[in-house]
Amino acid sequence: MTLRVLITGATDGIGKVAAAELIAAGHQVWIHGRDPDKLGAVADELGTPHAWCCDLSDLVEVKLAHGQLAQTFDVLVNNAGVFKTPQPRTDQGLDARFAVNTIAPLMLAQAVIKGMPDNGRIVNLSSAAQAPVDLDALAGRSQLADDFQAYAQSKLAITQWTAHLAIHVPQLCVAVNPGSLLATKMVTEGFGVAGSDVRQGSDIIVRAATGDEFLGHSGEYFDNDAGHFAPAHPNTADVASNARVFAACDALAAVN
């Protein structure tokens, strides 16, 4: 079966490799990037006519731009992410890590899930780095000074809203840690290391998007460092906490 897949952050790293793998398997893949020239070049390289340009740190642009996504998708892969950035605060006054890693993915999920078949999938990229979510920082009422804290909180937040959303929709919703310190631009810029083979991450994205092994695991967290489904941060076991994080993200998605 040919799937229609949207992958954010697909102009380099694990997103680009995953897109190439899915295209090679015969699926229709829409790639996303924020630089139109780079996006066009990668689309030509991968041989896909489907490209969507949007700056996910600008939630107003996200809301306007996702109206362009009239296509019905079978799979959404929220892969785009940011760790260190010279502009940690967005035009909407939010931490860029929460905007890109947490809130924009929810906006996209809410946009595409309306037309997504019941057997569709939302694959959210999480991380081994997870920290309790400061709802004031999430909402932009305070600013986290530490890049790692902001990143780790944003990744727990997306893991928590994934667990909450899975209760309320028929589609498969999973959070995936693709692997720690892979050879991506984010790892190089954030940690100054070369990283390990990105195919470790791209392969698990493809499996999460298409594989039968993920059926029956909606709302769960796959830890690719361990190679199996595993408990995420203890806060994800708190249904009320998951609901609070989802509600906070949903409110921000609605007003931007």
N, C-alpha and C positions, 0 to 999 in steps of 0.2 A: 504494500500500500504506500502510495506517495503521500508524504506529509508536507504540510505548509508550516514552515518554521520561521519564527522571528528571533534573531539573536542580537542582543545589544552588545556594544563593545566588541565588534567583530572585525575591526581593521588591523588588529595585531594580537599577539599572545594566544591564549587558549581559545578565545572566541573565534579568531580567524581560522585556527586549525580545526576546531569543531565544525565550523561552517563548511570548510573544504571536505571534511569527512562525510558530512551529511549530503552535500551536493554529489559527491562521488557515489553515494549509496542510492542516488536517484531522487532525493527529496527536493522540493522547491524551498529555497532558503532566502529570506530577506535579511540582509546584513545592515547593521546600524553603525554609524560613526558620527562624530561631531565636526570633522574637517571634510568639507565637500570634495576637495581635490584628492585627498587620501582615500576617501570612501569610494570615489569613482574609479581610482586606480586599482583598489582591491577588488571591487566588483568585476572589473575587466579581467583581473588576474584569476579570480575564482570562476569566472564564466557565469555569473548570475546577473540577470537584468534588474534584480530587485534590490534597491538600496534606499535607506531611510536616514536622512541627516537631521540630527537634533542634538542640542546641548542639554543633557539630562540634569545639569546643575541649575538650569533655569526652568523652574516648574511652570511658569507662565508659557514658555515655549513648548514644554512637554504637552500641556493641555491643548494648545493650539495645534501642535504638529501631529498629535496622535489622531486627529480627525482625518489626516491623510491616509491612515491605515484602514482603508475600507475593506481590505482583504479579510476573509475569515481565516483564522489560524488554528491549526491543530496543536501547536506547541509554541509557548513563549519561553525563551531562555533569558532571564535577567542576569546577564554576565558582566555588564559594564560596572566598573568600580574605580574608586579613587582612594588613595592613602595619604600621601603628602601632596600638597598643592600650594602654589604661591598665593592663591586667593582662597583662604579657608572659609570665608563668609560669602554667601551668594547675594545677588541683588535683592532677594526676598528676605535677607537677614537670617538665613539658616546656615548651619555648618554644612559645608559642601559634601562631607562624608555622609551625613544623614540624607541630604537631598539626592545624591546620585546612587548611593548604596541601598537606601531604604524606601524613601518616599516616591521617587520617580518609578521604581519597579512596581509599587502598589498601584500607581496611576495607570501604568501600562497594563497590569493584570486586570484592573477593573474595566479598562477600555476594551480589551480583546476578549475577555471571558464572556461578554454578552453574546457574541456570535460563535463562540467556541463550542464544538460538540461536547457532549457529556463525557466522552472518553478522551478529551483533550488533556494537556498537561501544562502546568506552570512549574518551571524549574528555576529556583532561585539560588544564586551563588552565595553561600555563606562562607565561613572560615573557621579554622581552629581557634583563631583569636576572637573571643567573645567576652563581653563585660556587661554588668548590669546597666540598664538604660536609664539615664538621667532624663526624665521627661521635660524638664526645663531646657536642657541643652538640645534635645530633639526639636522642641518648638521654637528655638532661637532666643529664648528668654535669658540664656546664659551661654557662654562660649567655653568649650573645653580647650585648655591650653596645650594639651598633649596630643600629638597626631595619633599615636597608637591607641589611646583611650577612645578618641573619636571614631577611629576605624573599628575597633573591637565592639564598641557600643552599637554602631550602625549595623554590624553583622549579626549581633544578637537580636537586634530589633527586627531585621528581615526574617530571621529564623522564627521569632515569636509570632510575627504576623502571618507567616506561612502556616504555622500550626493552627492559628485561629481561623484563617480563611478556609482551611481544609474541612473544618466542621460544617461549613455553611454552603459549600458548592460541590457539585458532583465530580468536577474535574480533579485529576490527580495533582496535588500540590506538594512538592518536596523541596527541602533545603539541602544543598550539597556543599560540603567542603571539598573543593577539587583537589586539594593537596597543598601542603605547606611549602613555601619558598620555591615555587616553580619559576622557570626562566622567563619571566614576563617583565615588561617595562616598569610596572608598579613595584615589583620586588627589587629590581635593580636600583630604581630611584629611591625607594624607601629604606632598603637595607644594605645597599652597596655590595650585593653578592650576585653571582651569575645565575644561581638557581638550577634546579633539576629540570629534566625533560618536560616540556609543556604538554606532551602527549599524554602524560599521566592525568592531567586535568581535562584535556579535550576528549579523551576516551570516555571519562565518566560522564561528561556532559551528554555525549551521544547516547550512552547507555540509559541515562536518566530520561532523555527525550524519546527514546524508541524502545527500550528493552522491557521484556516481560518481568524481569526481576524486581522492577519498581512497582508493579501492580500490587495493590493491597497495602501500600505503605504511605498513603496520603497523610500529610501532616508530620511526617517523620524527617529525621536528619540523617543523611548519609555521610559518614566520615571516611573520605578516601585515603587518609593517612592510615586508618585501621583496615580499610577495605571492606567495610560492612556498615549496615545501619547501627547507630549507637546513640546513647543519650547525648544531647547537646548540653549547654549550660543548664544547671538545675532550675533556673527561672523558667525554662520552657515547659517544665512539668507543672507549673502553676497556671491553671486555665484562666484565672482572674487576671494575672499579670499579663498573659498573652492578649487578653481582651483589652486591657488598658493600653498596651502598646499599639495594638491595631487601631483603637479608637483615636489615639493621638495622631497616628500617621494618616488615618482617614480624614480627620479634621483638617490637617495641613494640605492634603491632596484636594480637598473641596474648596478651600479658600484661595488657592494659587492658580 
